[in-house]
Amino acid sequence: MSTATDSPAGTPADSSAHHLAESSASAPTVEPKPKPKPTPGTGDQNGLVASLRRHLDGPFHDVREQCRTLDAAVFGPPPEPLPMEEHRARVAAQLEALAQQSYAAAGFPEHQGGTARYGEAVAAFEMLGHSDLSLFVKAGVQWGLFGGAVSLLGTSRHDDLLPRIISGELQGCFAMTETGHGSDVQSLLTTATFDPDTDEIVVHSPEPAARKDYIGNAARDGRMAAVFAQLVVDGESRGVHCVLVPIRDEDGAAAAGVTIEDCGPKLGLAGVDNGRLLFDHVRVPRTNLLGRYGDIGDDGTYSSPIDNPSRRFFTMLGTLVRGRISVAGGAGAAARSALAVTTTYAARRRQFAAPGTDVETTVLDYRTYQRRLLPRLATAYALQVAQHELVSAMDDVLSGRATSEQDQRQLETRAAGIKVLTTRHATDTIQECRELCGGAGYLWANRLAALKADTDIFTTFEGDNTVLLQLVAKSLLGEYQATFGDLDTAGIVRFGARLVGGTVLERSAARGIIQRLVDAAPGREEVVAFGIRGTQLRLLREREAHLIEGLARRLRRATAPGADAFAVFNATQDHLVEAATAHVERMVAESFAASVESCPDTDVRALLGRVCDLHLLSTIERHKAWYLEHDRLSPARAKALTALVNEICAELRPHALTLVDAFGIPDGLQTTEMSGTV
């Protein structure tokens, strides 16, 4: 980490090794540990940071290293708040410069002008989360949403558009959300009616609630929209499909029949030109229908490779899962930026001297500070490892190495769950970091203000988090069916009625090494040994299994004669969300544990092991009330759990700067004003 401000006692602020030596000297005395652990990170600190970074970068280390060389002066955030129009113009110029790099093309197949390196594209996109998040979102709209819709929903007749989209020559937007319908996409009001007399599709907003709302790239720069609408052929609705509609003419004026409104100033993301779109019987060629999953032939007849309308709809949406995965990646990057700022501050900021000394204590040496910061740092590590697995799974699906419908559905479920945990982590962590930095955290130069404002929307776009958790839970309640994702109550009740015992657990993160760890841990009848990784994982598995099995039993009540199925389902929604959260937490924990076990570097593995302990144990501690209520822990063991979390925080305190240095946040994208007061 490099900063331009002064350091305590004249310590160079850009020396990780010097920081660690200082931190170790000033750390408070901790209680003797009942069981000695390997000392993490005892070798060369610069080498440790490099090795830790390589491991944390996962399979995408090379592309991340390339991104770290991008000029922060070109791609970084503005040095001070800008008026909205200036910020939009700045981000538009950044997008143009970004289009000259190779990253956008990596996200598209070769026959569409790309290089088919999908995982690398998402990893590079994630690195923009360390920069101006307005650029992150605008690039996501252009290449992930608009370009992704054309690439994945279109046919060969649309391939010629992709090189222009990749280069930025054709800028577009993704018009799905309506004023009256957000999460309920199947009920969109906009219509796309086929007119056989003119061989055109007529796109229309029948009422104000059908207005396309909050559409990125619509207010200023977009020239074409991928519009989601109810397709009507021969008077019959065929469900939601996507149609390409030009929204501006050659001069940039609104196209005939298109009304464009500017959403105006927002809480954050000032550089993104969000707009509203209304269509008044706008005619486009029939061939503008993105018809991979439902098309209109030259003879005017509709056909689809998927007969079931509900399954067709969710298959279409499932192909666009990359956007949800990218949002999780950007949120994780933003949280890591906040943690780096705060840890740098905490390792240098001093206040209050201990009795008998005139040397003020570094704030990171206080137990309350460690407790608020270090478990979040550990979770940032866990989520990044889980993100790598998710991106690798996506790459397998998009490249054709994983071709089954089950592969696609598991990817969608995992993407929804990781998106929820990572965006919630970002929102909560950035707020905590702002408070931990006191007044310094309120300064624009320290980036926390912008990170806080810009990421707030992440919990509700690309899927509202609560709705996504319900989708995750429903995927755990039965095998994926032809009507996957159908939210009707009867379908959910049928899923619940078929469940028995442990068959509901989906071991998407199952690994032999994880199972061996769990099998080797002491049984429940023995003393709970929190320091044993298998015990930690077993406790998380037990909570997940209990919640899902209990949910299944509750849903079966809806099948009783005279039962109000909707009332039963509605009454279980809190249980549904809790079960899904437990599932994703367990999945993330197992990903992290497996990553630690597979690490070949001894020093890195020792340090990662303690970080993993802190993440798993603080997750269990967060649910301590549940474990006590269900007799999984005794009060004495619950107290011991808290004591162990405290010990690990103190043990990791000297290594905090090493851990954030390993994030590899590009030079020039870090704070330079950490001398503010608390």
NUFI-974257 format. One line per field, with one value per residue (C-alpha): x, y, z; residue number from 0. Coordinates in pm, 1 decimal, decimal comma. Example, Ala and Ser with C-alpha at 12.3 -4.5 7.8 and 13.67 -1.06 7.14 Angstrom:
2
x = (1230,0;1367,0)
y = (-450,0;-106,0)
z = (780,0;714,0)
resi = (0;1)
//
This chain:
678
x = (0,0;137,9;16,2;142,6;79,0;303,9;349,7;392,1;746,8;861,3;783,2;775,6;410,4;482,3;685,9;476,5;762,9;822,5;449,9;437,4;737,7;581,5;246,2;397,9;581,3;273,7;25,9;-125,5;-52,4;-305,1;-401,9;-190,1;-340,3;-432,9;-304,4;-10,2;-63,9;194,6;318,0;181,1;395,1;733,9;937,0;1018,7;716,9;740,0;762,7;470,2;255,2;337,9;264,8;-54,7;-168,3;-105,2;-311,7;-590,3;-598,6;-676,4;-687,0;-707,6;-378,9;-231,4;-526,9;-547,8;-181,6;-244,9;-530,7;-305,0;-88,5;-372,3;-318,0;-515,9;-514,6;-716,9;-941,0;-949,9;-1223,1;-1244,1;-1023,1;-1323,2;-1702,2;-1806,5;-2132,9;-2347,6;-2296,4;-1920,0;-1903,0;-2107,1;-1879,3;-1572,1;-1706,7;-1806,7;-1447,2;-1318,2;-1544,9;-1407,8;-1052,9;-1144,6;-1282,6;-928,4;-815,5;-868,7;-1101,1;-1437,9;-1365,7;-1276,7;-1642,7;-1771,6;-1734,4;-1483,8;-1748,5;-1891,3;-1558,9;-1448,7;-1179,4;-1401,6;-1209,4;-1517,7;-1364,7;-1087,2;-1341,6;-1533,0;-1212,1;-1092,7;-1433,0;-1419,0;-1095,7;-1293,1;-1463,1;-1146,4;-1186,5;-1483,4;-1790,1;-1971,8;-1730,3;-1782,7;-2160,5;-2151,5;-1912,8;-2138,1;-2440,5;-2260,5;-2082,3;-2243,2;-2613,2;-2667,2;-2388,8;-2471,1;-2835,5;-2742,4;-2478,2;-2671,1;-3033,3;-2974,3;-2915,8;-2660,0;-2841,9;-2730,6;-2364,3;-2260,3;-2367,5;-2125,2;-1795,9;-1954,7;-2075,5;-1734,7;-1558,5;-1810,0;-1918,7;-2274,0;-2370,0;-2681,7;-2888,1;-3081,5;-3449,3;-3609,9;-3728,5;-4057,6;-4208,4;-4477,2;-4270,1;-3920,4;-3854,5;-4171,6;-4029,7;-4283,8;-4558,7;-4400,2;-4656,5;-4465,0;-4587,9;-4408,6;-4681,1;-4597,8;-4763,1;-4760,7;-4876,4;-4554,5;-4328,6;-4257,6;-4278,6;-4465,0;-4323,1;-4563,1;-4596,5;-4972,1;-4982,1;-4752,4;-4664,0;-4503,2;-4237,3;-3887,7;-3729,3;-3377,0;-3218,4;-2840,8;-2694,3;-3038,1;-3032,3;-2725,0;-2520,9;-2731,7;-2839,0;-3020,8;-3210,7;-3257,4;-3625,3;-3798,1;-4166,7;-4462,3;-4436,6;-4775,3;-4804,0;-5140,3;-5316,8;-5151,9;-4905,2;-4583,8;-4438,2;-4147,8;-3893,3;-3623,8;-3637,9;-3372,0;-3517,9;-3321,7;-3386,8;-3187,6;-3130,7;-2800,6;-2797,5;-2862,4;-3224,2;-3493,1;-3616,7;-3972,5;-4218,9;-3956,7;-3974,6;-3652,5;-3641,3;-3342,6;-3365,3;-3152,4;-2929,0;-2906,9;-2763,3;-2451,7;-2315,0;-2335,2;-2140,1;-2407,2;-2674,6;-2986,5;-3297,7;-3661,8;-3806,0;-4160,9;-4260,3;-4555,2;-4617,3;-4252,4;-4202,2;-3885,7;-3806,0;-3914,3;-3547,3;-3478,9;-3630,6;-3351,2;-3489,2;-3258,0;-3527,1;-3834,7;-3845,9;-4080,8;-4006,0;-4024,0;-4373,9;-4485,1;-4518,0;-4373,5;-4147,6;-3930,3;-3691,4;-3852,0;-4223,9;-4296,6;-4337,4;-4222,0;-3915,7;-3840,4;-3856,8;-3624,4;-3383,9;-3362,1;-3295,5;-3050,1;-2824,6;-2774,9;-2632,8;-2295,9;-2433,5;-2523,5;-2182,1;-2010,8;-2207,5;-2087,4;-1729,1;-1752,1;-1908,1;-1629,1;-1365,6;-1529,2;-1536,8;-1169,5;-1088,1;-1267,2;-1089,3;-750,7;-820,5;-936,1;-662,3;-394,7;-557,3;-595,3;-231,8;-114,4;-373,5;-292,4;-493,6;-493,6;-186,8;-191,5;-137,4;227,2;335,7;325,5;308,3;-39,3;-191,5;-251,4;-627,4;-590,3;-455,5;-791,5;-1001,6;-1322,4;-1151,4;-1011,6;-1352,5;-1521,1;-1257,8;-1073,8;-1369,7;-1484,5;-1136,4;-1150,6;-1491,3;-1352,9;-1098,5;-1364,8;-1591,0;-1312,5;-1225,9;-1594,9;-1614,9;-1329,5;-1516,8;-1830,3;-1649,3;-1477,0;-1814,2;-1953,4;-1658,2;-1725,7;-2090,1;-2030,0;-1740,2;-1942,1;-1737,0;-2041,7;-2347,8;-2621,7;-2926,8;-2826,5;-2491,3;-2677,2;-2924,5;-2656,4;-2465,6;-2774,2;-2838,5;-2479,4;-2463,0;-2775,9;-2643,1;-2292,7;-2438,1;-2652,3;-2373,3;-2114,3;-2332,5;-2459,8;-2101,5;-2000,2;-2282,0;-2223,0;-1843,5;-1811,6;-2039,8;-1836,5;-1513,6;-1646,2;-1723,2;-1388,5;-1208,1;-1407,4;-1381,9;-1112,9;-1366,9;-1590,1;-1332,5;-1386,4;-1014,7;-1031,3;-1287,2;-1521,1;-1788,9;-1803,0;-1779,0;-2064,6;-2291,0;-2204,6;-2247,3;-2572,6;-2776,6;-2590,7;-2818,0;-3119,9;-3002,6;-2935,8;-3191,9;-3325,1;-3135,3;-3441,7;-3601,0;-3276,2;-3255,3;-3603,5;-3490,0;-3188,5;-3410,9;-3653,9;-3368,4;-3280,5;-3634,9;-3631,0;-3478,6;-3483,7;-3782,9;-3899,4;-4065,4;-3755,8;-3799,8;-4178,5;-4287,0;-4641,3;-4745,1;-4867,0;-4528,3;-4346,4;-4588,7;-4531,1;-4156,6;-4198,2;-4434,2;-4179,1;-3890,0;-3754,1;-3455,4;-3120,8;-3202,7;-3266,5;-2901,3;-2733,0;-2359,7;-2255,2;-1921,8;-1865,8;-1503,6;-1335,2;-1096,4;-1381,8;-1564,9;-1248,9;-1213,0;-1570,3;-1539,6;-1222,2;-1379,9;-1507,9;-1873,4;-2141,9;-2134,0;-1772,2;-1638,9;-1681,0;-1330,2;-1372,1;-1012,1;-1070,7;-1170,2;-1395,5;-1592,6;-1636,7;-1771,2;-1991,3;-2161,0;-2241,1;-2370,8;-2592,3;-2756,0;-2821,7;-2968,2;-3192,1;-3330,1;-3405,8;-3564,3;-3777,4;-3884,8;-3990,7;-4203,2;-4373,7;-4454,8;-4612,0;-4887,9;-5015,5;-5123,2;-5367,9;-5739,1;-5876,1;-5535,5;-5470,3;-5160,7;-5066,7;-5100,0;-4874,6;-4616,6;-4628,8;-4580,8;-4259,8;-4085,2;-3857,2;-3763,6;-3707,8;-3461,0;-3277,5;-3235,3;-3094,9;-2851,8;-2729,2;-2676,0;-2466,8;-2266,4;-2180,2;-2091,0;-1857,6;-1699,1;-1624,4;-1476,4;-1240,6;-1145,7;-1065,5;-856,4;-651,0;-595,4;-479,3;-231,5;123,0;309,5;364,0;372,0;71,4;-123,8;-50,7;-172,7;-471,3;-561,6;-600,9;-796,7;-1022,7;-1065,1;-1170,0;-1422,7;-1582,2;-1589,2;-1723,5;-1996,6;-2091,2;-2072,8;-2309,2;-2567,8;-2484,6;-2843,6;-2961,5;-2703,2;-2805,8;-3178,6;-3131,8;-2899,3;-2603,3;-2389,5;-2396,0;-2367,2;-2013,5;-1908,1;-2071,5;-1857,1;-1550,2;-1632,3;-1630,3;-1303,0;-1141,4;-1256,7;-1097,0;-771,0;-755,2;-821,7;-524,5;-310,5;-391,5;-354,2;21,5;-53,8;-344,4;-143,6;0,2;-352,4;-475,4;-153,8;-228,2;-549,5;-325,0;-529,8;-366,0;-135,0;-309,6;-646,9;-573,7;-627,1;-380,5;-544,6;-534,4;-424,7;-776,0;-893,4;-1116,0)
y = (0,0;341,7;663,9;1018,4;1108,3;1100,1;785,5;743,4;783,8;863,0;512,4;493,4;444,6;237,6;-36,5;-342,1;-506,7;-193,7;-166,2;-523,9;-477,2;-165,7;-337,5;-633,6;-407,8;-207,7;-495,0;-555,4;-869,8;-1145,6;-1445,1;-1758,9;-1988,6;-2337,1;-2485,5;-2330,0;-2254,1;-2214,9;-1857,0;-1717,7;-1510,1;-1550,6;-1520,3;-1225,2;-994,1;-860,5;-1215,5;-1315,2;-1035,6;-1136,7;-1505,1;-1424,3;-1197,2;-1465,6;-1713,5;-1462,6;-1368,4;-1730,7;-1850,2;-1490,8;-1358,2;-1262,3;-1053,7;-885,6;-794,3;-641,7;-436,3;-309,7;-140,7;71,6;443,4;554,6;910,1;787,6;527,3;636,6;823,9;1202,9;1373,8;1571,6;1562,5;1674,3;1821,5;1547,0;1636,7;1670,1;1335,1;1170,7;1317,4;1197,5;843,3;840,6;930,6;659,3;403,8;505,7;457,1;124,0;2,7;29,7;-239,8;-611,4;-676,0;-610,3;-847,6;-1124,1;-1152,1;-1250,2;-1556,6;-1546,3;-1557,2;-1233,9;-1050,6;-1155,0;-1378,6;-1608,0;-1559,9;-1513,9;-1565,0;-1317,8;-1061,3;-1078,3;-1073,5;-763,0;-603,2;-673,0;-472,5;-166,7;-196,6;-44,3;255,4;483,5;263,9;479,4;344,5;-6,7;22,6;195,9;-65,2;-335,1;-188,8;-157,4;-491,7;-708,1;-623,9;-470,4;-663,2;-975,4;-963,2;-933,9;-1205,6;-1458,6;-1396,3;-1306,5;-1524,9;-1520,9;-1229,0;-1011,3;-1111,7;-816,6;-580,9;-724,7;-581,1;-234,7;-296,8;-424,8;-120,5;117,5;249,2;132,0;220,0;70,6;5,2;-277,0;-185,6;-440,4;-276,3;-88,2;165,5;-86,3;-405,4;-467,1;-815,9;-955,3;-952,7;-1202,6;-943,8;-659,4;-438,5;-322,8;-502,4;-606,7;-694,7;-854,2;-688,5;-943,7;-682,8;-482,0;-758,3;-532,8;-547,6;-265,5;-178,5;9,1;131,2;89,8;285,1;495,1;191,7;39,2;310,4;160,8;304,9;360,8;246,8;294,5;464,2;584,2;949,9;1057,4;809,1;508,3;475,7;143,5;-41,3;-411,2;-385,5;-664,7;-685,5;-921,0;-1065,0;-1091,4;-1300,0;-1370,5;-1218,1;-1463,1;-1360,3;-1561,2;-1421,4;-1184,6;-1157,2;-903,1;-666,4;-420,7;-70,2;236,3;515,9;798,8;909,4;994,7;1339,7;1208,2;1324,1;1088,0;853,9;885,6;751,7;727,9;951,6;980,4;1129,3;1183,1;1027,4;1316,6;1322,0;1004,7;901,1;778,4;671,8;1027,9;934,8;691,1;845,4;667,6;746,4;652,0;527,0;530,1;383,2;501,4;233,2;228,8;6,7;-198,6;-479,3;-829,5;-930,0;-701,5;-970,2;-1147,0;-1485,6;-1754,8;-1886,4;-1771,0;-1636,2;-1530,1;-1693,7;-1544,3;-1687,9;-1499,5;-1801,7;-1819,6;-2105,9;-2185,9;-2467,2;-2462,1;-2539,3;-2450,2;-2068,0;-2046,7;-2259,6;-2057,9;-1733,4;-1849,0;-1999,4;-1662,1;-1481,4;-1748,8;-1678,0;-1324,5;-1444,4;-1282,6;-943,9;-1074,3;-1235,9;-912,0;-709,9;-944,0;-901,3;-522,4;-512,7;-731,0;-504,4;-194,6;-354,8;-447,5;-87,7;31,9;-226,2;-121,4;244,7;167,7;-78,5;166,6;434,5;208,4;93,7;456,1;647,3;676,5;804,1;759,2;633,1;332,0;405,1;453,6;547,1;859,9;664,8;673,8;344,8;263,2;231,4;-110,0;-236,7;-184,5;-498,4;-324,5;-193,9;-537,2;-695,6;-450,6;-468,5;-799,8;-1042,2;-831,9;-854,8;-1233,0;-1242,2;-1036,2;-1313,6;-1583,8;-1405,5;-1345,1;-1715,0;-1801,8;-1545,9;-1720,2;-2050,7;-1879,8;-1712,1;-2038,6;-2215,9;-1939,5;-1973,6;-2347,2;-2284,6;-2003,0;-2182,5;-2502,1;-2720,9;-2755,6;-2810,5;-2964,9;-2778,1;-2868,6;-2690,3;-2376,6;-2391,5;-2449,1;-2153,0;-1933,1;-2040,5;-1991,7;-1654,2;-1535,7;-1643,5;-1500,0;-1175,3;-1142,2;-1212,6;-997,4;-692,3;-704,5;-744,8;-439,8;-221,6;-313,6;-312,1;25,1;182,1;23,6;142,0;495,4;494,3;335,4;618,0;886,5;1226,6;1102,2;862,6;1153,9;1316,2;1268,9;1202,7;889,6;737,2;597,8;859,0;767,6;393,5;417,6;610,2;418,8;67,2;127,0;32,7;-298,1;-475,4;-415,7;-408,6;-721,9;-876,0;-755,6;-946,8;-1073,4;-1198,7;-1368,4;-1548,0;-1684,8;-1815,9;-1981,0;-2146,8;-2276,2;-2438,3;-2623,8;-2756,1;-2991,3;-3092,1;-2835,3;-2894,0;-2775,4;-2482,9;-2385,7;-2059,2;-2058,0;-1852,8;-1987,3;-2112,8;-2451,9;-2532,9;-2444,6;-2654,6;-2953,9;-2914,8;-2908,2;-3207,5;-3434,7;-3364,5;-3609,4;-3598,1;-3483,1;-3518,3;-3145,5;-3051,9;-2951,3;-3003,0;-2766,1;-2708,0;-3075,1;-3180,0;-3490,1;-3283,9;-3096,4;-3417,4;-3563,5;-3258,2;-3293,9;-3669,3;-3624,8;-3373,4;-3482,7;-3584,6;-3374,1;-3586,1;-3483,9;-3146,6;-2894,3;-2813,9;-2481,8;-2478,8;-2787,9;-2693,3;-2994,7;-2891,6;-2541,3;-2675,0;-2931,9;-2662,0;-2465,3;-2776,7;-2868,5;-2527,0;-2540,1;-2890,5;-2811,9;-2495,3;-2656,7;-2967,3;-2754,0;-2541,5;-2848,5;-2969,6;-2632,3;-2617,4;-2964,1;-2816,4;-2637,1;-2971,4;-3041,5;-3035,8;-2683,0;-2522,5;-2174,1;-2250,2;-1885,3;-1808,6;-2104,0;-1999,4;-1635,4;-1733,7;-1919,9;-1644,8;-1544,0;-1911,3;-1937,1;-1647,4;-1774,2;-2120,6;-1974,9;-1756,2;-2057,3;-2248,8;-1974,0;-1914,8;-2284,8;-2288,2;-1988,0;-2141,4;-2466,4;-2281,4;-2093,0;-2401,0;-2594,6;-2305,1;-2305,5;-2679,6;-2665,2;-2378,3;-2507,6;-2221,4;-2299,6;-1939,8;-1838,4;-2144,4;-2072,8;-1714,0;-1805,6;-2077,7;-1829,0;-1592,3;-1885,1;-1969,8;-1613,0;-1609,5;-1941,7;-1881,3;-1526,7;-1661,6;-1921,4;-1658,0;-1432,5;-1711,0;-1798,3;-1746,9;-2010,6;-2263,4;-2201,0;-2223,7;-2554,2;-2702,5;-2717,5;-2519,3;-2488,7;-2141,2;-2225,2;-2329,1;-2019,5;-1804,9;-2002,6;-1933,2;-1559,2;-1583,0;-1770,8;-1512,1;-1246,2;-1440,8;-1484,0;-1112,4;-1031,1;-1289,6;-1146,1;-783,3;-768,8;-903,9;-673,8;-459,3;-766,9;-893,0;-573,0;-528,9;-869,2;-729,5;-568,5;-252,1;-60,4;226,8;558,5;416,5;436,7;709,2;993,6;1181,3;957,8;1225,1;1338,3;1339,1;1086,0)
z = (0,0;-78,8;71,5;56,0;416,9;717,8;926,7;1300,6;1423,9;1071,4;944,0;561,4;475,2;165,2;333,0;418,8;605,5;813,4;886,2;1007,4;1234,3;1383,6;1424,7;1604,8;1845,4;1936,6;1959,1;2303,4;2498,7;2435,5;2643,9;2599,6;2339,9;2456,0;2131,4;1943,6;1575,7;1300,9;1286,5;962,2;736,4;903,1;584,3;360,7;378,8;23,4;-104,1;117,1;-21,3;-378,5;-311,6;-125,6;-409,1;-666,9;-468,5;-409,5;-778,7;-854,2;-1215,2;-1342,8;-1201,6;-1539,0;-1655,0;-1314,1;-1337,9;-1680,3;-1539,4;-1260,5;-1524,5;-1665,4;-1619,8;-1313,2;-1445,9;-1744,4;-1582,4;-1218,4;-1029,5;-1044,4;-783,5;-660,2;-704,4;-1051,7;-1178,6;-1325,9;-1690,6;-1649,6;-1473,3;-1749,3;-2016,7;-1826,4;-1799,0;-2166,8;-2257,8;-2024,1;-2190,7;-2530,4;-2401,0;-2243,1;-2576,8;-2715,4;-2470,0;-2526,4;-2232,3;-2398,5;-2688,2;-2441,7;-2345,1;-2690,2;-2917,9;-3198,9;-3471,9;-3327,1;-3324,7;-2977,3;-2830,2;-2618,9;-2293,2;-2079,5;-1736,8;-1811,8;-1931,2;-1602,5;-1396,1;-1580,4;-1542,8;-1168,9;-1146,6;-1256,2;-917,1;-769,5;-999,0;-1063,1;-1021,0;-1275,4;-1536,2;-1398,3;-1442,9;-1780,8;-1919,2;-1776,6;-1952,1;-2286,7;-2304,8;-2038,9;-2070,9;-2414,9;-2585,5;-2387,6;-2496,0;-2864,1;-2835,5;-2628,5;-2731,8;-3094,8;-3401,2;-3680,2;-3842,7;-3549,2;-3547,5;-3760,3;-3481,5;-3227,5;-3362,5;-3350,8;-2997,4;-2885,4;-3031,7;-2876,0;-3216,2;-3141,9;-2786,5;-2640,5;-2334,5;-2171,1;-2134,4;-1906,2;-1581,7;-1596,5;-1360,7;-1270,6;-1284,6;-1155,5;-1022,9;-1187,2;-1538,9;-1672,0;-1618,3;-1817,7;-1989,2;-2298,9;-2610,3;-2929,9;-3181,2;-3513,7;-3814,7;-4101,0;-4354,1;-4320,6;-4179,3;-3881,8;-3504,5;-3334,3;-2991,5;-2765,8;-2406,6;-2341,7;-2014,4;-1791,0;-1578,0;-1889,5;-1902,6;-1909,6;-1598,7;-1468,0;-1795,2;-1796,2;-2105,2;-2215,8;-2110,8;-2306,1;-2508,0;-2609,4;-2972,3;-2954,4;-2681,9;-2620,2;-2522,2;-2330,6;-2417,6;-2449,3;-2800,2;-2973,3;-3292,2;-3460,7;-3161,7;-2919,3;-2650,1;-2665,3;-2345,4;-2287,8;-2570,1;-2658,8;-2956,8;-3076,3;-3104,6;-3225,7;-2973,9;-3138,2;-3494,2;-3662,7;-3501,5;-3149,4;-3133,7;-3001,9;-3275,3;-3404,2;-3149,6;-2872,2;-2566,9;-2366,8;-2020,0;-1793,3;-1446,5;-1320,6;-1011,9;-802,6;-466,5;-645,8;-985,5;-1113,4;-1424,8;-1546,4;-1768,9;-1645,1;-1843,6;-1904,2;-2232,2;-2367,9;-2704,4;-2911,6;-3173,3;-3282,5;-3587,6;-3638,9;-3886,0;-3785,9;-3795,1;-3496,6;-3276,7;-3086,1;-3172,6;-3039,3;-2804,3;-2995,0;-3351,0;-3627,1;-3961,2;-4308,7;-4337,5;-4025,8;-3797,9;-3448,0;-3342,4;-3042,8;-2949,1;-2601,6;-2595,8;-2233,2;-2212,6;-1849,7;-1911,9;-2224,6;-2028,1;-1751,7;-2002,9;-2174,9;-1848,9;-1740,4;-2036,3;-1900,4;-1568,4;-1643,7;-1539,1;-1194,4;-1158,4;-1258,4;-1004,5;-731,7;-852,0;-856,8;-511,4;-376,7;-530,0;-381,2;-36,8;-65,1;-156,4;156,6;371,2;230,9;307,6;659,0;747,8;630,8;843,8;1147,1;1138,6;1152,1;1348,3;1720,3;2012,0;2391,0;2573,3;2802,1;3172,7;3255,8;2904,2;2691,6;2361,6;2213,1;2103,0;1737,4;1689,8;1526,4;1860,5;2027,8;2054,9;1946,3;1633,2;1547,7;1599,6;1365,2;1091,7;1078,0;1042,2;746,6;600,1;638,1;468,0;178,8;122,7;139,0;-106,9;-356,9;-358,8;-405,8;-687,1;-869,1;-856,2;-983,0;-1274,0;-1365,7;-1370,0;-1590,6;-1826,3;-1852,7;-1944,8;-2194,5;-2361,8;-2402,3;-2168,1;-1940,5;-2155,5;-1944,3;-1824,8;-1470,6;-1519,3;-1627,8;-1340,3;-1079,5;-1219,4;-1191,3;-832,8;-726,9;-902,1;-722,3;-383,5;-423,9;-554,1;-240,6;6,3;-169,3;-223,1;136,3;254,9;49,3;180,4;543,7;521,7;351,4;613,1;893,9;732,3;706,3;1078,0;1167,2;987,7;1167,8;1004,3;766,2;622,1;530,3;303,6;-69,0;-124,3;91,3;-147,9;117,6;45,5;-323,5;-254,9;-6,7;-243,8;-559,7;-419,6;-233,7;-541,3;-582,3;-333,2;-555,7;-916,5;-1121,0;-887,1;-552,3;-283,9;-98,7;-419,9;-519,9;-186,0;-243,2;-580,8;-417,6;-156,1;-417,2;-606,2;-286,1;-245,8;-538,5;-866,7;-1145,1;-1364,5;-1701,2;-1526,0;-1327,7;-1147,6;-1165,7;-867,3;-847,7;-504,2;-625,7;-775,5;-455,7;-251,8;-482,3;-434,3;-56,6;-49,3;-218,0;15,5;266,9;499,3;372,4;4,2;-12,3;32,1;-290,8;-249,0;-523,6;-350,7;-259,4;-263,6;-133,0;72,6;242,6;322,1;475,1;697,5;818,4;870,0;1076,2;1313,3;1655,1;1669,0;1830,1;2143,1;2198,8;2309,1;2028,1;1903,2;1726,7;1608,7;1392,9;1039,0;1000,4;1309,2;1174,0;844,7;1017,3;1223,8;908,1;732,5;1027,6;1028,4;654,9;669,4;966,6;809,1;472,4;622,4;853,4;560,3;365,6;658,3;688,6;318,5;330,2;545,8;237,9;90,8;375,0;280,9;300,0;355,2;218,3;11,3;-38,8;331,8;418,1;161,3;267,0;629,5;544,8;350,1;636,9;679,0;304,2;305,3;613,5;461,8;141,3;334,0;532,6;208,7;46,8;365,4;378,6;10,0;49,0;359,5;180,8;-116,2;112,7;313,5;-4,6;-132,5;186,6;174,7;-186,6;-135,2;-203,3;-27,9;341,0;465,6;258,0;368,2;736,1;708,5;492,8;740,3;1022,6;796,4;706,6;1075,8;1144,3;860,9;952,6;1327,0;1297,6;1066,3;1327,0;1600,5;1405,5;1429,4;1788,0;1901,0;1653,0;1773,1;2133,7;2056,4;1876,5;2136,2;1898,3;2143,5;2519,9;2677,4;2789,0;2438,2;2292,1;2521,6;2421,2;2056,0;2117,3;2308,0;2018,7;1764,5;1984,0;1995,3;1619,4;1567,7;1792,7;1614,0;1270,5;1373,0;1290,8;943,7;856,5;614,1;445,7;390,6;225,4;26,5;-124,1;-274,0;-535,6;-569,8;-855,6;-771,2;-805,2;-697,8;-327,2;-73,7;-32,2;255,1;561,2;810,0;897,2;1257,4;1425,3)
resi = (0;1;2;3;4;5;6;7;8;9;10;11;12;13;14;15;16;17;18;19;20;21;22;23;24;25;26;27;28;29;30;31;32;33;34;35;36;37;38;39;40;41;42;43;44;45;46;47;48;49;50;51;52;53;54;55;56;57;58;59;60;61;62;63;64;65;66;67;68;69;70;71;72;73;74;75;76;77;78;79;80;81;82;83;84;85;86;87;88;89;90;91;92;93;94;95;96;97;98;99;100;101;102;103;104;105;106;107;108;109;110;111;112;113;114;115;116;117;118;119;120;121;122;123;124;125;126;127;128;129;130;131;132;133;134;135;136;137;138;139;140;141;142;143;144;145;146;147;148;149;150;151;152;153;154;155;156;157;158;159;160;161;162;163;164;165;166;167;168;169;170;171;172;173;174;175;176;177;178;179;180;181;182;183;184;185;186;187;188;189;190;191;192;193;194;195;196;197;198;199;200;201;202;203;204;205;206;207;208;209;210;211;212;213;214;215;216;217;218;219;220;221;222;223;224;225;226;227;228;229;230;231;232;233;234;235;236;237;238;239;240;241;242;243;244;245;246;247;248;249;250;251;252;253;254;255;256;257;258;259;260;261;262;263;264;265;266;267;268;269;270;271;272;273;274;275;276;277;278;279;280;281;282;283;284;285;286;287;288;289;290;291;292;293;294;295;296;297;298;299;300;301;302;303;304;305;306;307;308;309;310;311;312;313;314;315;316;317;318;319;320;321;322;323;324;325;326;327;328;329;330;331;332;333;334;335;336;337;338;339;340;341;342;343;344;345;346;347;348;349;350;351;352;353;354;355;356;357;358;359;360;361;362;363;364;365;366;367;368;369;370;371;372;373;374;375;376;377;378;379;380;381;382;383;384;385;386;387;388;389;390;391;392;393;394;395;396;397;398;399;400;401;402;403;404;405;406;407;408;409;410;411;412;413;414;415;416;417;418;419;420;421;422;423;424;425;426;427;428;429;430;431;432;433;434;435;436;437;438;439;440;441;442;443;444;445;446;447;448;449;450;451;452;453;454;455;456;457;458;459;460;461;462;463;464;465;466;467;468;469;470;471;472;473;474;475;476;477;478;479;480;481;482;483;484;485;486;487;488;489;490;491;492;493;494;495;496;497;498;499;500;501;502;503;504;505;506;507;508;509;510;511;512;513;514;515;516;517;518;519;520;521;522;523;524;525;526;527;528;529;530;531;532;533;534;535;536;537;538;539;540;541;542;543;544;545;546;547;548;549;550;551;552;553;554;555;556;557;558;559;560;561;562;563;564;565;566;567;568;569;570;571;572;573;574;575;576;577;578;579;580;581;582;583;584;585;586;587;588;589;590;591;592;593;594;595;596;597;598;599;600;601;602;603;604;605;606;607;608;609;610;611;612;613;614;615;616;617;618;619;620;621;622;623;624;625;626;627;628;629;630;631;632;633;634;635;636;637;638;639;640;641;642;643;644;645;646;647;648;649;650;651;652;653;654;655;656;657;658;659;660;661;662;663;664;665;666;667;668;669;670;671;672;673;674;675;676;677)
//
